[in-house]
Every structure is written in structure tokens, then in C-alpha cells.
Amino acid sequence: MDSVPAAYHAPLSQGYGYGIVLGLGAVFALGMILTTWLLKKYQNEVQTSEMFSTAGRTVKTGLVASAVVSSWTWAATLLQSSGIAYKYGVSGPFWYASGATVQILLFATLAIEVKRKAPNAHTFLEVIRARYGVYAHMTFATFGLFTNILVTAMLLTGGSAVVTSLTGMHTAAACFLLPVGVVIYTLFGGIKATFLTDYIHTVIILVIIFIFAFTTYATSDVLGSPAAVYAKLVEAAALHPVEGNAGGSYLTMRSTEGLMFFIINIVGNFGTVFCDNGYYNKAIAASPAAALPGYVLGGLSWFAIPWLAATTMGLACLALETHPSFPGFPARMAIADVNAGLVLPNAAVALLGKGGAACTLLLIFMAVTSASSAELIAVSSIFTYDVYQTYINPKASGKKLIYMSHCCVIGFGLIMAGFATGLYYVGISMGYLYLLMGVIVSSAVLPASLTLLWKGQNVWAATLSPILGLICSLIGWLVTTKVKYGEITVDTSGQNVPMLVGNVVALLSPCIFIPLLTLIFGMDDYDFESMRAIRKADDHELAAEANVQLELVPGEQVHDEEAEQRNLTRAAKIARVITVVMTLVLLVLWPFPLFGTKYIFSEKFFAGWVGVGIAWLFFSSMCVGVYPIWEGRHSIAHTFKCIARDLSGKKRGDTVVVEGQGDEKVDVVEIAKS
């Protein structure tokens, strides 16, 4: 199988591909190594096992929000959402964004419950084992790994397809080289590295989306205004009306196929948030006061990214298909290319030529690497704490645990590069994996949530309902494929109807199995004490090797646990209200009046729709671009002052940096060196 069709000419040379993938990866790796050294020297952030996996549980609101945005901005966020816009019009971006935002908002409730009930946990699977024991632990570990494998495969298949399309680099080479830089900086910096690089990635992604939006709707010679895009979309609907859309229009929320995708999207993304240890890792790493606002701001900020990116690039692709600048003109895009995620790159090339191709390459590199780092940490923490420490070496020292974490990061990176290459050769695309993920993992969502939210769920309900749900979802998916299309192939099994059945059965079947198993085996009356009994690892050896007292390492100081619990209980109540209100707004009150009335956008309404998207992205930029810098200004200033002192030859004592929340100042205590 060739990497690029013979008739296709990549807009950039392979040098650009290797330069971005290897060169920029190396820059991030070296930058993170330097940052880790500076944090160790001036903030006492020694890479203990606790710091590697939990960042000392001290990460603030702004960085939590930017990390949530970055981790949830997969290649699919930009590529799949643009493909859905190309297929279904303006409804596609909104269905994608709203159907994947509510999970982050709802997860804020679980984030608070983890902090309340298991304050010293390293992974969510530790919490499962503390409550239910070995068998449930193994069940949820399997579903967690399924999630991490599917997400990472989706990142690499989507990212490599774009790199190949834009530069001609072989897809297999892209699959193996994309993770290289991520593995290196994750090795050196742990989860704190992912938070810091997530911030940089997020800012770059926001800037590029702004470039695309202003080019499409303001400055382009071909388009250049919402009115011009609107007119082209009206022409496109006349040439090839959308089946199931009101009036065949691309400018309506009334889309039956779009609604079907919306349901698949909601179900699948529940699985990839609630079963992905990476999101629990970020909740655990957040300081107690930052978990709720971090996840709420992160979810609201993320909404604008797929909404505006797809409303811009998906619709621009439709509008530009009849223009000579469009790749492959005069033919329309093949459905295989749409499913592979090539709508956004084609639109970028048609809009901005080689500059658009370079922007897209950078954009997708950022999306792939930022989300990949979170998956690497998630898998390494599962194998380190939930396999190695739990079943192989329960008395492992912090030094041994961090060694195992490093081995797991390298091993998972290599395995996933090979797996993604294999998927490419058998013809499995990013779009297929995106629709499939809910079928595989969503049966674990409800039992996982009830572990923290309901004391009555017994061990049998927790252990068996995900397995039974998976069996039912696979049967529903494949039987529907066979009945509807007469054969089971990659093409037929990837259609919306079979995927819809499989996803819905996966999410909802535990609603039957959990009550049934609870009735059969009896209701539990759990007191959550075994979760609170989880203890931190012993990192004295690592701290001693770094010549730093363990008590000076962030997160190792003694905290007022009673005050923390009071604040977390209050935050839990607020989280429930916020999540219910925002879920109703995004899933019901906003889209369904437009859906039910079969309204076809007027030119002015479309302009307003685009304007709201741009304004929302500015809000996102403030939350995850400006606010983290403002929030960490005292620590940044302290670090630069210490660097200046060292460069000037002045003596500097050991420092303990104790940061307050919000705008509270940093207390810097210096211990003079003898």
C-alpha cells in the first residue's frame, strides 16, 4: 500500500515533516529537561515517584484548565470535527463540541470526589482495589488500558495521515517518530512536564485556530467574510444536498445523520473520559481548591476549539471545493479521505497554500503530542502502581517505582507506534476508531462513577457489569451490521447505525446489570475508609540523593486536612449544580429548539453564529493562555530572581516555596547555607 496516492502532490517536502516531527520534538524535550532542572534547583521539585505521578498534588487552576483542554484536544478534535462539518454542515461542529464538553463538566464532580475520599491515591484503579479488591481491580485496569490504547491509536493514526498528506512522509515513519519527543520529555518531567507542555501546546493551537478563522471570515481573497462563506454553502447545497438535513442545506441544525453522530459522540466520549486514568491523574495532581474550577474552566474553554475550528475549516472545505486552489480540483473529496481526517488540511492548503499546510502540520503535531503525553503518564501509573507495586513488589521504594515508570513510558510508546502502523496497513482510520471507542469502553462508565458516588454498589456489580456490557455492545454492533448490510467489513461496521447501537448498548446496559446484581448479591454499605487509607510512596531515598529534605518538596508539607475536607464538600455541591445546568444548556436548551423548528440559518444569523465562536475562543485564550501565567507570576518571578542571583555570584539559600491559591502571594522561606 502506498503512503500517498500517485496522483497526489504533497504541498510540503518531506523535510518539513521530519523537521517538525523530530526537530520540534527535540526542542520540546530539551526545553522540558531544562525546565525540570530549574524547578529542581529553585523550587525543590525533585522527581520523586510522587512528583512524577502526581506533581505533588499542588497544580493550580489555570494549569489544570489548560491541561484539560490540551488532553482533550486530540487530533480527532480538529480533524474529525472538520470532517463532520463537511458531511453535515453547521450542525456537525456543534454536535461534536457539545457532545464532548459535558463529559469534562460532569467529570468535575468525580474529580472532587476523588480528592475527598482518596486524598493520597495515585490512580483511580488504586481506589477501585481499595473498595472492591483484586477482581474488580483487574477488570477496571483492563478497561483503562483499552481506553489508553484506543485513544493513543487514534492520535497516531490521525496525526500520521495528516503528516503523510502534507509532506509525503511515509505513514509508518510518522507513526514511529511522532511519539519520540513526547516520550523523552515525559521521562524527564513526569506529569508536571505534561502540565507545562500542555500549556505551550494549547497556546499554539489557539493561535493557529485564530489564524484560520480570521483568514476564512475576514482576510481571504477567495472567501474573506461570513457572507461569502454563506453564499458558497448555499451553492454547495444546490449541487449536492445533504440527505436528512432540512431542505438539504448545510446551514441548519436539523440533521438526522448529525443527530445520530451526536449520540455516538456523547456515549463514546463518556468512556474515554471516565475510563481514562489520565483524567483522574490530573484531578489527583490538582490542588484541592483547583480541581473544580480547573475542570469547569477547562471544559468551557475546550468547547470553542472544535466548534470554531470545524465551523471554519469544515465549511471552508465545502466552500472551496469548486475553486482551482483546492487539492484534487475539480473532484470532490473521497469519503475515505474525509474519514482519514484530511478535510482540515485540504481547506488549509486551499486557503493559505504552503503556509496553511505548515500551520496544519504544526497544529496536528501539537494536538497529537500533548494528548499522547497524558496517555503515557496514565499507562505508566497503571503499570507502576496497579501492577508492579500491587502484585509484584509491594514494598518497592520510590526509586524503584520511578524506574518502573520510566520503563513503562518507553515500552508503551514503542508498542503503540507498532500498533498504529499495523492499523494503517489493515485500513483502520482515525474516524473508525473514534466511533468504535464507546462500543469497547463505555460499559465501565456507570460502575466506575458509582464507585465514588454510591455506597450501595457491591463488588459483583462493579466487577461483572462492565464485562457483560461489553459482550452486549459487541453483539449489538456486529449483529446490526450483519442484518442491515448483509456482511461485516470495516466499511459496513463503521457506518453510523451499527456504531450507534453498539455505543448506546454499552453505556446503558449496566443500568440493567447493576440493579440486577445488587438484588442478587445484596446492597453494600461501604464507608469509604479503605480509600482514605491509601498512603503515599516513601521517597526519602530519592530526596536524599538530590540533597533536598523531603519536607521541602512541594506537596510533602503537612496540610490542614479538616479544612481541606470542608472546602471539598462545599465544592462537590457547587460541582453538581454547575454540571447539571451546563449539561442542560449545551445538550438541550441551545441545540434542540433550532433542531425542532428545522430553521435554516439566514446570512445574518450565520454571521452571528461565527461571531459567537470567535468570541468564545477569546474567552478560552484568557482562561488557558493568560490566567495560568497570572496565577503563577510569583513563582515565575521567584525563579528568575534566583537565576539572576546565581548569575551575579550572590549566595542563595535553600528555599521553600509555599504558594497560596488564587492571588495569594508566595511565601518564600530561605534557609541559609553554611
N, C-alpha and C positions, 0 to 999 in steps of 0.2 A: 504494500500500500504506500503510495507516495505521500509525502508530507504536505505538498501543495499541488493542486491541480495544474496540469501542464499549461493551460491557457491563462493561468492567473499570474500576474506580475506583482510581487510584494512591493509596497511603496518605499520600504526602507531596506537597506542592505543587512546581511547577517551580522555585520559589525555592530550595528545599533543594538541588535538583540543580545549579543554576547556582552556588549558594553554595559547595557542596563542590568541584565541578569547577574553577571559576575562583578562588574565594576561597582555598581551601586550597592550590590550585596556586600562587597568588601568594605565600602565606605561605611555602611551601617554597622558592620561587625567591628571595624576599628574604632568607630565613634562610641560604640557601646562598651568596648573594652576600656577605653579612656574614661568614659563616664563612670563605670563600675569602680575603677581605680580612684577617681576623685571622690566618689561617695564613701569609699572605704577610708580614705585618708582624712577627709574633712567632715564627714557625717557619721563615722563609725559604723557604716553599713557593711559589715563583714559578711561574706557569703556563707553563712551558716546554713544548715538544712532548713531551718525555719525561715530564714530570709529568702532562700532560693524558692521555696514553695509558697510562702505567704506574705513576703515583703514586710515581715514584722507586724502585719495587721494594722498598718498605720497610713495606708494610702488615702489621700483626701478626695473630696467630692469631685473636683474638676478632672483629676486624672482618672478616677473611676468612670466618669461620664465619657471621657474621650476613649478610654479602653473599651467600654461597652460599644461605642459607635464603631471603633476600629475592628473589634472582634466580630461584629455583626455585619460589617461591610465586606462580604465575600466578593469574589469575582462574580458570583451569580447575582449579587445585589445590583451590580451595574449592567451585567451582560444579559441575564435572564429577564430582568425588569424591562430593559430596552426591547428585547425580543417579544415580550408580552404586549408592549405598546405597539410594536409593529403589527402584531396579529389582530389586536382587539381595539386599538385606538386609545383615547384618553382614559378609559376605564382601567386599562391594564396597569399603568403605574400606580394608580390609587389603590387598586385591589392588592397589588404587591406590597406597597408600603404599609397600608393599614393592617393587612393580614399578617405582617411580620413585626409590627410595632407593639401590638397588645401583649405579646408574649414577654417582651422585656419589661413592660409596665407591670404585668401580673407577677413576673419573677421577683420584683422588688419585695413583694410580701414574703416569698421564700427566703430571699436574702436576709431579711430582718430575722426570720425565724431561725435560720442557721446561726446567726450571731447571738441570738437569745439562748438557744437550747444546747448549742455545742460550740462554746466560745473558743475552744482550743483545737477544733478539728482542722485537719489539713485538706481533706477531701470529703465530698458528700458520701462517698462509699464507706468511709470510717463511721459516719453517722448511721448508715444502714446496718453495718455489722454490730455497732453498739446496741441497737434496738432489737434486731432480729436474729443475729448470729450468722453462721457460715453460709448456709444455703441461699438465703436471700442476698447476702453479700456477693456471692458468686453470680447470681442472676443479674443483679444490677451492674456489676463490673462488666459482664458480657454486653449488656445493652449500652453501657457507657462507651465501651470500646467500639461497638458497632457505629455509634454516633460519631466518634472521633475519626474513624476510618472513612465513613461516608463523606463527612464534611471536608476532610483533607483531600480525598479523591476528587471531590467536586472542585475544590480550589485549584488543584493541579491540572485537571482535565480542561477546565475553562481557561485558566491562565496560559497553558501551553498552546491551546488552539489559537488564542489571540496573538501570542508571540510568533507562532508559525505563519499566521495570516499576514502579519505586518512586516516580518523580516525574512521569512523563508527559512528560519532556523528549523531544524528537524524537531518534530514534536517530542520524540523520545529524549533528545538532548535537553529540551526545555523542562521536561518533567524531572530530570535528574539535577539540573542546575538551579532551578528556582529555589529549592529548599536550602541550598548550601549556606548562603549568608545568614539565613534565619537560624539554622542550627548553630552556627558559630556564636552569634550574639546572644542566643538563648542560653548556651552553655556558660558563658561568662557572667551574664547578668541575672539569670533566673526570671522569676515572674516580674521583678522590678524592671528588668530590661524590656519585657513586653509592654509594661505600662508606659515607659518613656518612649520607646519606638512607636507604640500605638499613637501617641500624641503627635509625633512628627508625621507619621503616615496619614493620620486624619486631616491634618492641616493641608498637606499636599493634595489629598483627594478633594477637599473642599475648594481649593484654589482652581484646580482643573475643571471641576463642575461649573464654577463661575465662568471660566473662560468659554466653555461650550455654550452655556446659557446665554451669555451676552453676545457671543458671535451669532448664534441662531436667531435671537429675538431682537438684536439691536444693530450689529455692525456688518453682517454678511452681505456681500454684493448679490448673492443668489436669493437669500431669504431676507434676513435683516429686520423683521418685525413680526409680532403675533398675527397681524393681518395677512402678511404674505404666507406664513405657515398655514393659517386657516384656509386661505384660498386653495393652496396646494392639496390640503387634506380633503376638501370638497371635491376637487378634481379626481383624487385617488379613489374616493368612494364611488364616483361615477364610473370609473374604469374597472374597478374590482371591488364591488360592495362586500361588506363583511357579513357572512351568514350568521344570523342570530342577533345582530345589532339592530337597534331601532332605525328604520329607514336605510339599513346597510351602511350607516355612517360611522366614521372613525371618531366623531365628535359627540358621543353620547355615553352615559354611564349604563344605559340599558344594553347589556351584552350577556347573553346566556352562556356562551363559552367562557367569557371573562369571569362570570359569577362562579362557574364550575372550578376555574383555576383558583379563585378566591378561597373556596372551601378547602381545596387541596393544600393551598398555601398556608392557611391557618393551622390545619391539622399537622402538616409536616414540620412547621416551624415550632410548634409546641414541643415536638420530640427533640429537635435539635437545640432548644434552649434548656428545657427541663431535664434532659438526659445527658447534657454535655457538662462534664466535670469542669470545663474551663470557666463557665459562668459562675459556678459555685466557688471556684478558686478566686475569682475577682471579688465575690461577696465576702469571702473569708479574709482576703487581703485588705479590704476596705476598713478604715477605722470605724468604730461603731456608729458615729454620728454621720458618716459619709455614705453608708450603704443605701439608705432610702433616697436621698436627693441625687446621689450618683446614678442610680438606675433609672429614676424618673426622668432626670435631665438627659441622660444618655438615650433613653427610648424616644423622647420627644425630638431630640436633636437628630437622631438617625432617620426619622420619618421623612425628612426633606431630601435626603440623599437619593434613595431610589425614585421618589416621586418626581423630583425636578430632573434628575439625570435621565430618566426614561421619558418623561414628558418632553424633554429637549431632544435627546438623541434618537429615541424610537420614532417619534413623529417626524424629526428631520430626515430620517432614513426614508420614510414614506414619501415625504415631500420632494426629496432629491433623486428618487429612482429614475425619473424621466429626464434628468439633467446629464449632459455628457461627462461631468466630473465624477459621476458615481461609478465605483468599481463594478465592472461587469455590464455597464450600459451597452445596449438598451434592455437587457434581460432583467427580470425581477430576481430577487434573491431566492435561491433554492431553500426549501423548508429545512433541509439538513444543515445548511449554513446558519439559518435562524436559530435552530436548536443548539448548534455548537457555540452560539454567543457572538456571532460576527456582525450583528446589527449595529452596535455602537461603533466598532472600528470602521465599518464601511461609511457610516454617517460622518465620522470624524475626518476621514480622508476626503470625502466629497466636500466638506465644509472648509477644511484648513490645509488640505494637501499633506505634504510630509510633516508639517508642524502638527496637524491633527493626529497623524499616525504616531509621532513621538509622544504627544500628550497621552494618547490612549495606552501606549506601551508603559509609560510611567505610572499611569493611573492603575492599570491592572497589576503591575508589579507591586505597588503599594497595597492593593486590596488582598492579593494572594499572600504576601509575606506577613502582613500584620495579623491576619486571621490564622495563618499557619503557626505563628509563634505561640498563640494561645492554645492551639491543639497540641503542640509539642509539650508544653508545660502540663496540660491536662493528662496526657498519656503517661508522661514520666512520673507524675504524682501518683497515678493509679498503680503503676508497677512498683514504685518505690515504697509507698505506704500501705497499699492494699494487697500487694502480692508479696514483695520481699520482706518487709518488716512484719507483716501479719502472719505469714505462713512459713517463711524460710529462716529469718533471723530476727526474732522478736526483740533481742537485746542489742540490736545494731546501734553503733554510735552515730552521732551527727556526721562525722567524717565519712563513715561507710555509706550513709544514706545519700549524701551529696554525690559520692562516686557512682552509686547506682542511678541517680537521677541523670547524671551526665551520659552514662551508657545508654539509658533509655531514650534520651533525646536523639542521639546519633543513630541508634538502631531503628527507631520509628521513622526518622527522616529517610533512611535508605529503603526501608520496606515500602513506604508509601510512594516513593519515586518509582520503584519497580511495579507496584500495583497500578498506578496511574498510567504507566506505559502500556501495561497489559490491557487496560480498559480501552486505550486508544486503538490498539491493534484489533480488538474484537468489535469495535464500533459503538462503544457506550459513551454517550456525550454528557456534558455537564447538565443539559436540560433534562435528560432521562434520570440522572442521579437525583436532581432536585425534586422531581415528582415522586421518586421512589422512597426517599428517606423517611417519610411519615409512615409508610407501609411497614418498614422494618423496625422503627424505634418508638413510635407513638403509643404503643400499648403499655409502656412503662411510665408514662406521664402521670396518670392519676394515682397509682400506688406510690410513686416517688413523692408526690405532693402531700398525700395523706400521711406519709411517714412523719412529717413535721407538723401537720395541721390537725390530725385526729388521733387521739389516744386509743381509739377502739379497733384500729386495723390490726388483725392478727398476723402472725408470721406466715401462715399458709396463703392468706390473701395476697400478701406482699410478694411472696416467692412465686406463686403459680399464675396469678392473673397476667403478668407481662408475657409469660410463655404461652399461655392459652390464647391471649390476644394476638400474638404474633402468628400463631398457627391459623387462627380465623382470618386474619388480614391477608395472609398469603393465599389461602384458599379463595377468599372473595375476589382478590385481584386476578388470579390466574383463571378461575372459572368464568368470571365476567369476560375476560379477554377471549377465551375459547368460544363462549356462547355468542358473543357479539361479532367476532371477526373470523371465526372458524379455524384459526390457528394461533399458536403462541410464538411470536417472534419479538425481537427488540422493537420493531416498528409498531406492532399491534399492542403489545403490552405497555408501551409508552403513551398510548392515547389517553385523553382526559377521563373518559368514563371508567375504564378499569382502575386507573390510578385513584379516582375519586372514591370508588367503592372500597379499595384496599385501605386508603387513608382513614376514611370515616369509621370503618370496622375496627381498625387498630386503636383509634382514640376512644371509641365509645364502648367497645366490648368489655373492658374492665368494669364499666358501670353495672354490668350483669354479674361478672365473676366475683367481684369484691364482696357485694352483699351476700351472694350465694355461699361463698367460702366462709364468710363471717358467721352466717347462720349454722353452717355445718360444724365448724370447729369452735364456735363461741367468740364473743367480743372480747378484745383485750382491754386492759385498764392500765395503760402504760403511764409512768410518772416522769419520763424524760431524764431521770437521774443518771442512767448509764451513758447518755450523750454528754452530760456535763462532766463525767469522769474521764473523758478523753484528755490526755496530757500532751504537752509539747515534748519535742525531742531534746535530748541532752546535747547541747552544743558547746560545752565548756572547752573541749579539746580544740575545736576549730577556732574559738575565740582566743585561746591561749597561743596557738600557732601564729595568729595575726597580731599578738601583743596588745590585745584590747580586752578590757574587762567585759565579761558578758553582759553585765548590767548596763553598760554604756551603749550596747547595740539597740537600735530602735525596735520597740515592741517588747523588750525584755524588762522594762521598768514595771514596778508594781502599780496596778490601777485600782481605782475605787469601783469594785465590781457591782456593788449595790446601786450606785448612781448610774452605771452603765446599763444595768438591767431596767431601771426605771425609765431611762431615755429610750431604750429599745422597745419597751412595752408601749410607750406613747407613739413611737414611730410606726409600730405594727398597726395600730388603729388608723393612723393617718394613711398608711400604705393601702389599706383595704378600701378606704373611701376614694382615694385618688385613682386606683386601678379600676374600680367599678365605673366611676364617672367617665374616665378617658376611654375605656373599652366601649361603653355605650355610644360615646360621641364618634369614635373612629369606625366602629363596625355597623352602627345602626343609624344614628341621627344625621350624620353627614351624607353617607352614600345612598341610602335607600329611598329617601324622597326623590332624588334625581333618577334612580333606577325605576321606581314605580311609576313616575309620570312620563317615562320614555322621552325625557327632554333632550333635544339636540341643541348643543351649545350654539349660541349666537356668536358673532365675532367679538362683541364687547365682553360677553361672559367668558369666552376663551382667553381674552387678554387679561381679564381679572384673575382667572384660574392660574395662568402663568405667573402673574404678579405676586400672588399669594405664595406660590412655590419659591420664588426668588427671595421674598421677604423672610420666609421660614428658614431658608438656608443661611441668611444673615444671622438670624437668631441662633441657629446651630453653631455658627462660627464664633459667636460670642461665648456660648456655653462651653464648647470643647476646644476653642482656639485661644481665646483671650483669658477666660476665667482661670484655667489651671496655672497660667503664668502669674496672675494676680494673687492667687491663693498661695503659691509657693514663693512669693517675692522675697520673704525674709530668709528662707533657706538658701535661695539663689544668691542673695546679697552676702550672706554669711560665707558661703563657699568662695565667692570671688574675693572677698576681703582676706580670707585665709591664704588664697593663692597669691595675692598681692604681697602679703607679709612674707611668705616663703621666698618669693622672687626678690624681695628687697633685703632678705637676710635677717629679718627680725625673728625673734624667738616666738614660738607659738606653743601653748599648752594643749593637752588633750581636751577635747570639747565634748560636751553632752548637749545635743540639740533636742529640746523638748518643745514640740510645736503644739499650739492650741488649734481649735477648729475655727473655720471661717476666717475672720480678720484679726483674730488674736495674735499678738506678737510672739516671736520665737524667744524662748528663754535659752540663753547660751551660757553654760557654766564651763569655765575653763579651769583645768587642774594643772597647775604649773609643773613643768618637768624639772626634775632635779639635775 
